[in-house]
């Protein structure tokens, strides 16, 4: 195990090998936005927000799981990267049908913060049948609103890899895909108890903690 030399945004840096593009960028204070990534979870690159341009590569690559190689030249904010990143955010917003405008928890939505940072306006894309699910508030530890879900799978991985419970999974196919418990059962107290790692991992408020929401509402009064 030694060091390799790579160039990120015109700056040559030396980093340990092995290391991913995202790890090297973070280590050198170079911002690459993410939604599905969390350092203590296995990276899967599903949201594609962290795409970067690697000279010589046929397509943009996900920084969170792409390993560095010696001599690699990377651009994290090239015109191509920013254009693709904005389009990805637009697509995610199209499927993100929660009532965030009226939601006191919207300030914690990483997707909306990212859209603001990238100056993404109203999505150009429209769906004939928007995804809408009624919020589930019966569980005292986790409130679920799948209308806000962007299928980043962070909650599933957190439930598996951090809590070790495997309560959450992905059900159905295509546009009907959603995060489910059991055979698409309600998120009851018996199924999901008090570990709350899924709510802490969720970037959009599709899973949230009622205790924190209550504190915010009381503070707003």
C-alpha positions as CSV (number, residue, x, y, z in Angstrom):
1,X,0.0,0.0,0.0
2,X,1.5,3.3,-1.1
3,X,0.6,6.7,-2.5
4,X,-0.6,7.6,-6.0
5,X,-0.8,10.9,-7.7
6,X,-4.0,12.3,-9.3
7,X,-5.2,15.6,-10.5
8,X,-8.5,17.1,-9.4
9,X,-9.7,20.3,-10.9
10,X,-6.2,21.2,-12.1
11,X,-4.5,20.5,-8.7
12,X,-2.1,17.6,-8.4
13,X,-2.4,15.7,-5.2
14,X,-0.9,12.6,-3.6
15,X,-3.3,10.2,-1.9
16,X,-3.1,6.7,-0.3
17,X,-4.0,3.8,-2.5
18,X,-6.7,2.4,-2.5
19,X,-9.1,5.4,-2.3
20,X,-12.2,6.5,-4.1
21,X,-12.5,9.8,-6.0
22,X,-15.0,11.1,-3.4
23,X,-12.7,10.1,-0.5
24,X,-9.8,11.9,-2.1
25,X,-11.9,15.0,-2.8
26,X,-13.2,15.1,0.7
27,X,-9.7,14.7,2.2
28,X,-8.6,17.7,0.1
29,X,-11.6,19.9,0.8
30,X,-13.0,19.6,-2.7
31,X,-16.8,19.5,-2.6
32,X,-18.7,16.8,-4.5
33,X,-22.4,16.7,-3.6
34,X,-24.0,13.4,-2.6
35,X,-27.4,12.1,-1.6
36,X,-27.2,8.4,-1.3
37,X,-23.7,8.3,0.2
38,X,-22.8,8.0,3.8
39,X,-19.3,7.2,5.0
40,X,-20.3,4.3,7.2
41,X,-22.4,2.6,4.5
42,X,-21.2,0.6,1.5
43,X,-21.3,3.0,-1.5
44,X,-23.7,2.1,-4.3
45,X,-23.8,5.2,-6.6
46,X,-27.5,4.9,-7.1
47,X,-28.4,8.6,-7.0
48,X,-25.7,9.6,-9.4
49,X,-25.4,13.1,-7.9
50,X,-21.7,12.7,-7.3
51,X,-20.9,12.2,-11.0
52,X,-17.5,13.6,-12.1
53,X,-15.6,13.7,-15.4
54,X,-12.5,11.6,-15.7
55,X,-10.3,12.3,-18.7
56,X,-10.3,9.3,-21.1
57,X,-13.5,7.8,-19.6
58,X,-16.3,7.1,-22.0
59,X,-19.0,8.4,-19.6
60,X,-19.2,10.4,-16.3
61,X,-18.5,8.2,-13.3
62,X,-19.9,8.1,-9.7
63,X,-17.2,9.5,-7.4
64,X,-18.5,7.6,-4.4
65,X,-17.5,4.1,-5.6
66,X,-15.0,4.8,-8.4
67,X,-11.4,3.9,-7.3
68,X,-8.5,6.2,-8.1
69,X,-5.7,5.1,-10.4
70,X,-2.3,6.7,-10.7
71,X,-2.3,9.6,-13.1
72,X,-6.1,10.0,-13.2
73,X,-7.3,13.5,-14.2
74,X,-10.7,14.4,-12.7
75,X,-13.0,17.4,-13.1
76,X,-15.7,17.8,-10.5
77,X,-17.4,21.0,-11.8
78,X,-16.9,21.0,-15.6
79,X,-19.8,22.3,-17.7
80,X,-20.7,18.7,-18.6
81,X,-20.7,17.6,-15.0
82,X,-22.8,20.6,-13.8
83,X,-25.3,20.1,-16.7
84,X,-25.8,16.4,-16.0
85,X,-25.9,17.0,-12.2
86,X,-28.7,19.6,-12.6
87,X,-30.7,17.2,-14.9
88,X,-30.4,14.5,-12.3
89,X,-31.7,16.8,-9.6
90,X,-34.6,17.8,-11.9
91,X,-35.5,14.2,-12.4
92,X,-35.4,13.5,-8.7
93,X,-37.6,16.5,-8.0
94,X,-40.1,15.3,-10.5
95,X,-40.6,12.1,-8.5
96,X,-40.3,13.8,-5.1
97,X,-44.0,14.7,-4.8
98,X,-44.1,15.5,-1.1
99,X,-45.7,18.8,0.0
100,X,-42.4,20.3,0.9
101,X,-43.5,23.9,0.4
102,X,-45.8,23.6,3.4
103,X,-43.7,21.2,5.4
104,X,-41.9,22.4,8.5
105,X,-39.3,19.7,8.0
106,X,-38.4,20.9,4.4
107,X,-35.4,22.8,5.7
108,X,-33.8,19.4,6.3
109,X,-34.4,18.1,2.8
110,X,-31.0,17.6,1.2
111,X,-32.5,17.3,-2.2
112,X,-34.1,20.8,-2.0
113,X,-30.8,22.2,-0.6
114,X,-28.9,20.7,-3.5
115,X,-31.5,22.1,-6.0
116,X,-30.9,25.6,-4.5
117,X,-27.1,25.2,-4.5
118,X,-27.2,24.2,-8.2
119,X,-29.9,26.9,-9.0
120,X,-32.3,24.3,-10.3
121,X,-35.8,25.7,-10.9
122,X,-39.1,23.9,-11.5
123,X,-38.4,20.6,-13.2
124,X,-39.0,20.5,-17.0
125,X,-40.2,16.9,-16.7
126,X,-43.7,15.8,-15.8
127,X,-45.3,12.5,-15.0
128,X,-48.8,11.5,-15.9
129,X,-49.3,9.7,-12.6
130,X,-47.5,11.4,-9.7
131,X,-46.4,9.1,-6.9
132,X,-48.4,9.9,-3.8
133,X,-48.7,8.1,-0.5
134,X,-50.5,9.1,2.6
135,X,-48.1,9.8,5.5
136,X,-47.9,7.1,8.2
137,X,-47.7,8.5,11.7
138,X,-48.7,5.6,13.9
139,X,-45.1,4.6,14.7
140,X,-43.9,6.7,17.7
141,X,-40.3,6.5,16.5
142,X,-40.5,6.9,12.7
143,X,-42.9,8.9,10.5
144,X,-43.0,7.6,6.9
145,X,-44.0,9.7,3.9
146,X,-43.1,7.8,0.8
147,X,-44.2,10.7,-1.4
148,X,-40.9,12.3,-0.5
149,X,-38.8,9.1,-1.2
150,X,-36.2,9.3,-4.0
151,X,-35.2,5.6,-3.7
152,X,-31.7,6.4,-2.7
153,X,-31.7,3.2,-0.6
154,X,-29.8,4.8,2.3
155,X,-32.5,3.7,4.8
156,X,-32.3,0.1,3.5
157,X,-28.5,0.0,3.8
158,X,-28.6,1.7,7.2
159,X,-31.1,-0.8,8.5
160,X,-29.0,-3.7,7.2
161,X,-25.4,-2.5,7.9
162,X,-25.8,-0.3,11.0
163,X,-28.8,-1.6,12.8
164,X,-28.4,-5.2,11.5
165,X,-32.2,-5.7,11.4
166,X,-33.0,-6.0,7.7
167,X,-36.5,-4.6,8.2
168,X,-36.6,-2.4,5.0
169,X,-36.3,-3.6,1.4
170,X,-37.3,-2.5,-2.1
171,X,-40.6,-3.7,-3.5
172,X,-42.3,-3.7,-6.9
173,X,-40.7,-2.6,-10.2
174,X,-40.1,0.5,-12.3
175,X,-42.0,3.6,-11.4
176,X,-44.0,1.6,-8.9
177,X,-40.9,0.8,-6.9
178,X,-40.9,1.8,-3.3
179,X,-39.3,1.1,0.1
180,X,-41.4,-1.5,2.0
181,X,-41.4,-3.4,5.2
182,X,-42.3,-7.1,5.0
183,X,-44.9,-7.7,2.3
184,X,-45.6,-4.0,2.0
185,X,-46.9,-3.8,5.5
186,X,-47.5,-0.7,7.6
187,X,-44.5,0.6,9.5
188,X,-45.8,-0.4,12.9
189,X,-44.1,-0.3,16.3
190,X,-43.8,-4.1,16.3
191,X,-41.9,-4.0,13.0
192,X,-39.7,-1.0,13.5
193,X,-38.8,0.0,17.0
194,X,-36.5,2.6,18.5
195,X,-33.2,2.4,16.6
196,X,-34.2,5.3,14.2
197,X,-31.0,4.9,12.1
198,X,-33.2,4.8,8.9
199,X,-34.7,8.2,9.7
200,X,-31.3,9.7,10.5
201,X,-30.0,8.4,7.2
202,X,-32.9,9.7,5.0
203,X,-31.9,12.8,3.0
204,X,-35.4,14.0,2.1
205,X,-37.7,13.5,5.1
206,X,-39.5,10.4,3.7
207,X,-38.5,8.9,7.0
208,X,-38.3,11.3,9.9
209,X,-38.3,11.4,13.7
210,X,-41.5,12.6,15.3
211,X,-39.6,13.7,18.4
212,X,-37.4,16.1,16.4
213,X,-40.4,17.4,14.4
214,X,-42.3,18.1,17.6
215,X,-39.3,20.2,18.9
216,X,-39.1,22.2,15.7
217,X,-42.9,22.9,15.7
218,X,-42.8,24.0,19.4
219,X,-39.7,26.2,18.6
220,X,-41.6,27.8,15.7
221,X,-44.5,28.9,18.0
